[in-house]
Amino acid sequence: MVQRRDPTARQVRLGAELRRLREAAGLTVVQAAALLGASRAQISHIELGLTGVSEERLRRLVSHYACTDTEYVEALVDMATDRTRGWWEAYRGRLPTSFLDLSELEHHARFLRNVAILYVPGLLQTEDYSRAVFSSRLPELTAEELELRIEHRKARQRSTTPYEALVHEAALRIRVSDRAASRAQLARLLDLSEASHVTLRVIPFDLDGFARASSTMTYAGGPVPRLDTVLRDAPHGSVLLDSEAQLGAYRTRFHKMRAVSLDPVPSRDVINRLAKEL
């Protein structure tokens, strides 16, 4: 099979899952290759996402690895056999890979959860708000780079995947541009909060004992919980986390933050009040 030059995050994740299954079974790469009648390099390339794996070979591998979780295996088969070319592929080579990975992640997610502390989440931003955020980046973007990012963000916003956002009051108050842009952004949040697929909760300033202010994250639900993914922003770019321990920790963190957030109706009241103050 032809080796991929630049595997997608989804292809890398499939390989990582197969590696975890092999390691849990106590098998080496050489042993796995022997069981499949393949070379060591072939197994390594599959586990790195550098080459694909057929359904027949995947099922043979997980059988040798004694994996009995049927739903999980079927989800892996779907990942291996999916040949969908997503809309984001039109941006390959034009935008950083992290933008494409995020789009792919959101497209395949069963649900999305977001915690935003300083900025309104991208899926809820107006064009003017997005423009102000992208324009503040260093090094500065060219006009073409800026427009591509805004266009890509608007395309992401067409998703109707069930989406729950916990937005800190700080993000609602910070003016990334001017008063008019802030008012328009708050109005957009009020509109979207009425959408059937959106749940918006505000984390108020007057909350006691809130020590999680740096916990911005996106949590994407997979077809089964063990295929969930967490996306975190880091100084060097976005990072995708998917180990069992990491997923468990971020599930707990999200639930704790949701527990101290306002319900949707009082959250809209807060947004209305802030809009009137502008």
N, C-alpha and C positions, 0 to 999 in steps of 0.2 A: 504494500500500500504506500502511496506517495506520502512523504513526510511533510507535515505542515510547517510553514515558515513562521507563522504567527498564530498559534492556537487561541481560540476565544476563551474567556473565563469559564464558560460552561463546559468546553472540551477539557480544560485543565481540571475542573472539578470532577468530571467523570473519571479521569485517570487517578485522581487523588483518592476517590472512593474505592476504586479497585485495589489500589495500593494498601489502603487501610484494611480491606477484607483479607488480602494476602497476609499482611502482618499479623492480623488477629488469628489467622489460621496457623501461624507459626511457620510459614513457608518462605524460603528465599526466592529471589528472582530466578535463579537457576532451576530450582525445583518446580516453580510455576511454569517455566518455559518447557520443561520436560513433560509435564502433565498435558500441556496444550500442543506439544509437538512443534514448538516454535523456538526461536533463538532467544538468548538472553536480551539482546538488543531490542527485539520486537516487544517483549514484555516491558522493558524500560521505556520505550517510546510510547506505548499505550498508556502507561502510568503517568507519563509527563504530558499527555495530551498531544504529543507530536504526531501520532497516527491514530486513526479511528479503529474501532473494533466492531466486527459484525455481531448481529444478534446471536448467531449460533456459537461464536467463540466466547461471547460474554457469558452466555448461559452455562457453557462448559466451565469457564473459570469460576463463577460463583458457586457452581455445584462442587467443584474441587475444594473451594474455600468453606464449604458446609454452611452457606448462608441460607437460612430457612424463612427469612422475612419476605414473603411473596410480594407485598405492596412495594417494598423497597427495591426488589429485583426488577419488577415491572417498570418502576420509575427510571432505573438505570438503563433498561432496554430502550425506553422512550428517548432518553438523552443520547444514546448511541445511534439511534436510527432516525432521529429528527433531521430532516434536510431543509427545514424552513430557512429561507433567506429573509431575515428581518429588514424592516425599513431602515434601520440604523446602518446597514451595510453600505448604503449610499454615501456615508460619511467616512468610510474607512480610507485612511491615508490623508484625510482632510481635517480630522479632529484627533486629539490624543486617544489612545486605546481605552483609557479609563471611561470616556464618555460612552463608547460603544458597549463596554462591559456593563455599565449601569443600565443602559437601555435594554440589553439582553436579559439582565437580571429581573428588571421590572416586567418585561414582557412575559416571562415564564412564571412569575410569582403567582401564588394562589391568593395572597394578601400582602399588603405593605404596611409597615408601621414606621413612623418617623418621629424622632425627637429633635427639636430645633431650639437652640438657645439664643443665638445672636442674629440669625437671618430667617426670614420666612422660607419655608421649604420650597425647593425649585418647582415641584409639581403644582404649587399654589401661587406662584409669582405672576404679577402682571409683566408685560413686556418692558415697561419703563423701569420697574424694579430690577428685573434681570439685567437690563442694560447698565444700570448704575452699579450693580454688583460686579459684573464682568469688566466694566470700565475701570474699576479700582484695582484690578490685578496688576502685579509687577512680575516680570517686565510687562510693559503695556502691550496690549493686543493691537494688531493692525485692524483696519476697518473691516477687512474681509474675515479675519478670525473672529471678530466680535459678532458680526452678523451670522456667521455659521453657528456659533454657540447659542445665540438667541433662537435661531431657526430650529436647532436641535431640541432645545428646551421646550419650545412650543409643540413640537411633535410628540415629545414625551407626555405632555399634558393631555393628549387625546385618550389616554388610558382610562378605562373604567374599572380597573382592578380595585377591589375593596381596600380602602386606604384610611388609616387612622393616624392623625398627626397630633402630637403634644407640642405646643408652641409656647415658649416662655414669653411672659409679658415684655421682657427686654427686647425680643425680636419684633414685637408689635410697636414698640416706642422708638426704636432706633430709626432715624431717617437716613436711609441710604442715598436719598436724593433730596427733593424739596417737599414742602407741605402737600402740594397737589398730588405728587406721586404717592406719598404716604396715605392720603385720604383715598386715592384710587385703589391702593393695595388693600386697605382695610375693607373697602366696599367689595372687592373681589373675594376676600375671605368670607364675608357674610353671605355672598351669593353661593360660593362653593360649599359652605357649611350646610346648605339645604339640599345638596346633591345626594342622591340615594347611595352612592358608593363612598362618600366622604364622611368621616367622623372627626370633628375638630374640637380639641380640648385645650384650654389655656392653663398654663402654670402661672399663678399670680405672684406678684412681688411680695405680698404680705404673708407668704407661706413661711412658717417657722421651721427651722431645722433642715432646710433644703441644702444638702451638700453635694448635689449631683449636677451642678451647673455646667460642667464640662462634658457632659455625656451626650453630645450630639451623635446621632446614629440613624441608619436606615436598616430595618429588619425586614427581610423578604422571606415569606413562607414558601417552602417547597412543596412538592406533591406529597411528601411524607416529612415529619418533623426533622428527621436526621439529615434531610437535604435542604434545610433552611440555610440562610446566609445572612451575615451581618456586614454592612459596609460602614467603615469608619474613615473620616477624613484625617489625614496625617500631613505633616509639613512637606513630605516628599511626594504626596499624592494620595489617592484613595487606596484603602486596604480592604480586601475581602477576607472575612474570618468565617471558618466553617467547622472547626473541631467541636466535638461533643461538649467539651468543657467550656469553650467560648460561647457556644450557642446557649447553653444552660445559664451561664452568667448573665448574658444580655437579655434573655427572656425574663429572668428575675428582675433585672434592673428596669426593664420597660414596665413590668407590672407594678413595681414600687412607684415609679414616676406617674403612671396612670392613676394610681390610688390617691395621689395628692393633687391631681389635676382637677379642674372644674368640669362638671358635666357639660354637654353641648349647649344647653339653653343658657345657663349662666355665663358660659364662655362667649356666646354671642352678645350677651349684655355687656361684658367687658370690652369687646371690640367696638360695639356701638358707642360706649362711653368715651373710649380713646379717640374715635373718629370725631366726636363732637368737641373734643378738647383742641383739635387741630385748627 
